[in-house]
């Protein structure tokens, strides 16, 4: 690896009734668990064995780190405490401190459409921008990344999570005119998203 590139998936250990709880209210616990588990396994397999970057999973709960569920080629660590922003900030700082990373991307675990080229375009964007985002259609984002030089930016102050303001709130914390935007991809949070996803499998 010529550059010190790192990709992190934020992922709960798949447990029935504990994942995709909003989705499970409409499609049931079994279907929601199956979607989450299959999607996470697909992401790890599809993205986890690149020679261009190192992949990690930031998981919760803490005791899930030692679980035999995780493939041997992926490093797993604890997400830490607090809201989503606190935990993602912890991820950026942990990966920088542990590995001296030059560029770090964080993605969610519920976006089935992520391909290798999306990840590489995120790293490429960080070649000339300090931060980058992959928006989702609901006003949030499926990817956030930053270059660690000259220092880690604190991106997540006063972000209204789970609202259509999440992306714009986060960008307000980024250095002015130094943010890149890559492809919009939709996560699977609602029944409509799930049925649209099933259509793509046909």
For each residue, the residues with C-beta under 8 A, 3 or more apart:
1: 4 5 51 52 53 54
2:
3: 102 103 123
4: 1 99 100 101 102 103
5: 1 52 53 54 101 102 103 104 105 123
6: 53 54 55 56 95 99 101 103 104 105
7: 47 53 54 55 56 104 105 106 107 119
8: 55 56 57 58 91 95 104 105 106 107
9: 40 43 44 47 55 56 57 58 106 107 108 109
10: 58 79 84 87 88 91 106 107 108 109
11: 40 57 58 59 109
12: 15 18 19 36 59 60 64 109
13: 59 60 61 64 67 69
14: 19 33 36 37 40 69
15: 12 18 19 33
16: 19 29 30 33
17: 21 24 29 33
18: 12 15 21
19: 12 14 15 16 24 32 33 36 37
20: 23 24 32 33 35 36 110 188 189
21: 17 18 24 25 32
22: 25 189 190
23: 20 26 27 32 35 188 189 190 191 193 194
24: 17 19 20 21 27 28 29 31 32 33
25: 21 22
26: 23 190 191
27: 23 24 31 32 35 191 194
28: 24 31 32
29: 16 17 24 32 33
30: 16 33 34
31: 24 27 28 34 35 194
32: 19 20 21 23 24 27 28 29 35 36
33: 14 15 16 17 19 20 24 29 30 36 37
34: 30 31 37 38
35: 20 23 27 31 32 38 39 188 194 197
36: 12 14 19 20 32 33 39 40 109 110
37: 14 19 33 34 40 41
38: 34 35 41 42
39: 35 36 42 43 109 110 111 112 188
40: 9 11 14 36 37 43 44 109
41: 37 38 44 45
42: 38 39 45 46 112
43: 9 39 40 46 47 48 107 109 114
44: 9 40 41 47 48 55 57 70 71 74
45: 41 42 48 49 71
46: 42 43 114 115 116
47: 7 9 43 44 50 55 114 116 119
48: 43 44 45 55 71 73 74
49: 45 55 73
50: 47 53 55 116 119
51: 1
52: 1 5 120 123
53: 1 5 6 7 50 119 123
54: 1 5 6 7 75 99
55: 6 7 8 9 44 47 48 49 50 73 74 75
56: 6 7 8 9 74 75 76 77 95
57: 8 9 11 44 70 74 75 76 77
58: 8 9 10 11 76 77 78 79 87 90 91 94 106
59: 11 12 13 64 65 70 76 77 78 79
60: 12 13 64 78 79 87
61: 13 64
62: 65 78
63: 66 67
64: 12 13 59 60 61 67 69 76
65: 59 62 76 77 78
66: 63
67: 13 63 64 70 76
68:
69: 13 14 64
70: 44 57 59 67 74 76
71: 44 45 48 74
72:
73: 48 49 55
74: 44 48 55 56 57 70 71
75: 54 55 56 57
76: 56 57 58 59 64 65 67 70
77: 56 57 58 59 65 94
78: 58 59 60 62 65
79: 10 58 59 60 87 90 91
80: 86 87 90 91 94
81: 86 87
82: 85 86 87 90
83: 86 87 161
84: 10 87 88 156 159 161
85: 82 88 89 155 156 157 159 161
86: 80 81 82 83 89 90 156
87: 10 58 60 79 80 81 82 83 84 90 91
88: 10 84 85 91 92 106 144 155 156
89: 85 86 92 93 152 154 155 156
90: 58 79 80 82 86 87 93 94
91: 8 10 58 79 80 87 88 94 95 104 106
92: 88 89 95 96 104 106 146 148 152 155
93: 89 90 96 97 152
94: 58 77 80 90 91 97 98
95: 6 8 56 91 92 98 99 101 104
96: 92 93 99 100 101 104 148 152
97: 93 94
98: 94 95
99: 4 6 54 95 96
100: 4 96
101: 4 5 6 95 96 104 148
102: 3 4 5 147 148 149
103: 3 4 5 6 123 126 145 146 147 148
104: 5 6 7 8 91 92 95 96 101 145 146 148
105: 5 6 7 8 119 122 123 126 132 143 144 145
106: 7 8 9 10 58 88 91 92 143 144 145
107: 7 8 9 10 43 111 114 119 134 142 143
108: 9 10 111 142 143 187
109: 9 10 11 12 36 39 40 43
110: 20 36 39 187 188 189
111: 39 107 108 114 136 142 185 186 187 188
112: 39 42 188 197 200
113: 185 186 200
114: 43 46 47 107 111 118 119 142 185
115: 46 118 119
116: 46 47 50 119 120
117: 120 121
118: 114 115 121 122 134 143 182 183 185
119: 7 47 50 53 105 107 114 115 116 122 123
120: 52 116 117 123 124
121: 117 118 124 125 182 183
122: 105 118 119 125 126 132 134 143 145 182
123: 3 5 52 53 103 105 119 120 126 127 145
124: 120 121 127
125: 121 122 128 129 132 145 180 182
126: 103 105 122 123 129 130 131 132 145 146 147 180
127: 123 124
128: 125 180
129: 125 126 132 147 178 179 180
130: 126 146 147 153 174 175 178 179
131: 126 144 145 146 147 153 155 174 175 178 179 180
132: 105 122 125 126 129 143 144 145 146 179 180 181 182
133: 141 143 144 145 167 170 171 179 180 181 182
134: 107 118 122 141 142 143 144 181 182 183 184 185
135: 139 140 141 142 167 181 184
136: 111 139 140 141 142 184 185 186 187
137: 184 186
138: 164 186 187 189
139: 135 136 163 164 165 166 167 168
140: 135 136 162 164 166 167 187
141: 133 134 135 136 144 166 167 170
142: 107 108 111 114 134 135 136 185 186 187
143: 105 106 107 108 118 122 132 133 134 182
144: 88 105 106 131 132 133 134 141 155 170
145: 103 104 105 106 122 123 125 126 131 132 133
146: 92 103 104 126 130 131 132 152 153 155
147: 102 103 126 129 130 131
148: 92 96 101 102 103 104 151 152
149: 102
150:
151: 148
152: 89 92 93 96 146 148
153: 130 131 146 173 174 175
154: 89 157 173
155: 85 88 89 92 131 144 146 170 173 174
156: 84 85 86 88 89 159 170 173
157: 85 154 173
158: 169 172 173
159: 84 85 156 165 166 169 170 173
160: 163 165 166 169
161: 83 84 85 166
162: 140 166
163: 139 160 166
164: 138 139 140
165: 139 159 160 168 169
166: 139 140 141 159 160 161 162 163 169 170
167: 133 135 139 140 141 170 171
168: 139 165 171 172
169: 158 159 160 165 166 172 173
170: 133 141 144 155 156 159 166 167 173 174
171: 133 167 168 174 179
172: 158 168 169
173: 153 154 155 156 157 158 159 169 170
174: 130 131 153 155 170 171 178 179
175: 130 131 153 178 179
176:
177:
178: 129 130 131 174 175
179: 129 130 131 132 133 171 174 175
180: 125 126 128 129 131 132 133
181: 132 133 134 135
182: 118 121 122 125 132 133 134 143
183: 118 121 134
184: 134 135 136 137
185: 111 113 114 118 134 136 142
186: 111 113 136 137 138 142 193 196
187: 108 110 111 136 138 140 142 193
188: 20 23 35 39 110 111 112 193 194 197
189: 20 22 23 110 138 193
190: 22 23 26 193 194
191: 23 26 27 194 195
192: 195 196
193: 23 186 187 188 189 190 196 197
194: 23 27 31 35 188 190 191 197 198
195: 191 192 198 199
196: 186 192 193 199 200
197: 35 112 188 193 194 200 201
198: 194 195 201 202
199: 195 196 202
200: 112 113 196 197
201: 197 198
202: 198 199
